[in-house]
Amino acid sequence: MQLTSEQRRKKILWEIKDLLTGAAFPLMLQLVFSASVILFSDTDESALAAVILCFGELLVGAAYFICGRQNGVTAYRRTVQNEKKRAIGASELKAVLRTGEYALYKGFLIGFISCVPYIIFQFIECLAHNSFCAFLLKYAFGWAAYPFNLIGRSAGELSPWLNFIWVIFPVCVHALAYFLGGRKEAARQEIVAQAQESREKNRK
């Protein structure tokens, strides 16, 4: 299907909106857990700090897993719904443009987008240390700012650039959960289709 420039513009805007919507809740949860749990790992007791940090990271991982799975389920469900609309010749533009449909790369992209605020402030902090970014990294993005700081207590001060490695964690967790959510919904849709087919055979 050849899209007009207006249709391409709308598709891009709708896709961006869909990605941002999917990333909003994981971002909110990472901020909550950083400010309410991981923050307490800022203690002189290294063992206690490690326990609190691990617990906080598990909570962040669990939050991303739950959000990722739901995003995968929602996207796959929308894919099925749009396919049905296209099959009957519906003219709904979002269905025609396949907006918001399931694609594995979106699992990685949504997770990455949720980390963009952290990436921005960490990048600024690496280039020019300042109290504002240091405050935000400590109170809002402790899930990524604390791990290597804690390791640095015994191994010596580590480069702040290493903190970017921690972005891999939520991105991969979200992508895995997105994939599993899509598979879960695909299995459910197959059961529904089989049940409908069985009912139609019984009517005949």
Secondary structure, 3 states (H helix, E strand, C coil): CCCCHHHHHHHHHHHHHHHHHHHHHHHHHHHHHHHHCHHHHCCCCHHHHHHHHHHHHHHHHHHHHHHHHHHHHHHHHHHHHHHHHHHCCCCCHHHHCCCCCCCHHHHHHHHHHHHHHHHHHHHHHHHCCCHHHHHHHHHCCHHHHHHHHHHHHHHCCCCHHHHHHHHHHHHHHHHHHHHHHHHHHHHHHHHHHHHHHHHHHHHC
